[in-house]
């Protein structure tokens, strides 16, 4: 069974059109499962996310990202975006290769069986070869599973989401501190204005008191002179 499994999974480069098709798809799958982890290890870190956030703030677009999920998607680098989309694309790509291979095989089978008396006997090697046409789809499934398992083992998306949540919490705390400082400044300004008004009122009251006392003294002096003249 081990030999049949390896025969099924390993490419069969026999010089045919399907052999060339296997080579192309195999190189694409191999490049994907090697390049994506390497690129993610280089791109998925807080420094790049901070640069992306700074660029968004420079464009005035950071304010619209009110949730960690929105901010996480906004600051994701190109390798991270590809890492999220590529597993599904590889799966579909593998199915495409299989369907192309099946089409080539059926066309070849039709050519071989045309006009042959032993058509039924000739179906045995053709049916045996058709099983190998699902090889590319199997590669797509393997690549899909590999990238998904790698994403679980190294959860860069979750790390980016946690970073985004921490950024939003820090921004909210800064905004609350700024609002509290502005409120305190307003209270102090109002207090100073009230004290100034109160001081003005007290000064005016003192001046009025002095003027009232002076007026009483003047009236008293006037009454005294009038009494002296009358006597």
KAJO-V695805 format. One record per run of one state. SS is the DSSP state (H for helix, E for strand, C for the rest). FROM is the first residue (numbers start at 1). TO is the last residue. If there is no record, write none. Layout:
ss:SS from:FROM to:TO
ss:SS from:FROM to:TO
This chain:
ss:C from:1 to:1
ss:H from:2 to:9
ss:C from:10 to:16
ss:H from:17 to:43
ss:C from:44 to:45
ss:H from:46 to:59
ss:C from:60 to:61
ss:H from:62 to:64
ss:C from:65 to:67
ss:H from:68 to:75
ss:C from:76 to:77
ss:H from:78 to:113
ss:C from:114 to:118
ss:H from:119 to:132
ss:C from:133 to:134
ss:H from:135 to:153
ss:C from:154 to:155
ss:H from:156 to:230
ss:C from:231 to:231
